[in-house]
């Protein structure tokens, strides 16, 4: 593919807007396999968008296309209104004004921390390079390590240096590919919290690739959920969790209880209650209920009132901030095994019975053929 350079035709612009990065109808194939299939999305200035999905869904390929590390095959890529890749050519990565942070951080082992950060500032006077490098190291809390070498840093410190290097040239767009995956769980929580605040202070448009749904919900203003090269759903974390587009989206962002049923008079009957749906009358359906939608209470607290749904406790476990209770509910077919997640410590005895109240806002009905 030809390169869009200074000697070529002038870059086309779109009308002024806050759009920092846009990908339109992007398609990409590897050896006959479709990795990205007609994906379109845009990111505004100051916005964090997370690409999330299972391994091999195309999210890293999409990021590499945005960066210019993968030649665009079909579609259009714009950065700050400029077309940097389309059917006529592809601007090289170094001219796109993007910052990159990879999974392995890619720090130069023979350079000090400050020289790693200065690496992307070539062309400026040495004094200006050092000043800007120290500014970005201050931003990420690493100014005190300016003269250290990468081998002397922890994984979290290396990640912050890599972020500082990406931020030093003041990029309009920042692209991060699984930047926290190499850290242990406790350190990952700390570093991604620090990173979130740094990204919001800088105001750069950020595309971050992760396979971790909780990480995406923690970091993102919007999430693009991908599967098999296609975008399944694009929206805020609240949208994807509370209004999933299909069964795959519902189950990707958290555990669900699955119950098969049939639509009768605008609803599906389940052992824990009737759940409304607009699916056609008589169609086969799959109901997905989040464990936190099953609210439990002791039977003795019912005050003699009629309790519509009663379950036998099979096991209960404290998981820290929540308790997970395994339930068995008679359903005419021998019993239905469901999980309830209760806030705090709620540990009823095994073989005891509890009352169930269903929050239908966390129960979803999809066609039975829906792929999950």
URGILIN-V169981 format. One line per field, one symbol per residue. psi: psi as a letter, one per 40 degrees, with the letter a starting at -180 (. if undefined). burial: # if it has 9 or more other ideal C-beta (glycine too) atoms within 8 Angstrom, else .. A space follows every 50 residues. Layout:
psi: ???
burial: ???
This chain:
psi: hihgadeaiihiiiihaehdhhhhfhihihfehhdhgfhhiihiheihhh hiiiheeedddddddddeehhhdiahhihfehhehaeeihhideeefiih hidedfihdeiidddddedefieiiddddddddddddddefedeedeiid eeiiddddddddddddddefidhhhhhfeedeiidddddddddddddddd ddeihhhhhiehdddddddidihhhihfeihdihaidddddegidadddd ddeiiihhhiaihhfeihhieeihhiieiiheihihhhhideeghiiide eefeihhdhhihhdihhhfceihhhhihhheefdihhihhhiiahhgiii eiiiihhhhedfhihiidehh.
burial: ..##......#.......###########.....###.###.###.#### ###...############.#.#..############..#####..##### ##..#.#...###########......###.###.##.##.#..##.### ..#.##############..###########.#...##.#######.### .#.#######..#.######.######.#####..##.###..#.##### ###..##.#.#.##..##.###..#.#.....###############.#. .#......#####..#.....########......#.#####...###.. ...#######.#######.#..
